[in-house]
């Protein structure tokens, strides 16, 4: 992978938002976010959004009981939090200040 390069001029960024979904494609932005954060002395905010019924079309028509859906949602949140914690730890080891944010809802709305 080639090294990310930036030409920032006098611009500074307080936070660098990195939406993640657990995919390798989403993780490809991490070297750029680290480089930008280190250059600007910024904090990286790792965000993952867990879609819930009502935020995804037809998600409520699965025939799954509410208690089962809630249990599955909690398991998904635990997996996502573990992933965010692991990713944040890796960035901290590179000298970056990191915050992990986990939300429920429609990703497009929660990220913005």
Secondary structure, 3 states (H helix, E strand, C coil): CCCCCCCCCCCCCCEEEEECCCCHHHHCCHHHHHHHHHHHCCEEEEEEEECCECCECCCCCCCCCHHHHHHHHHHHHHHHHHHHHHHHHHHHCCCCEEEEEEEECCHHHHHC
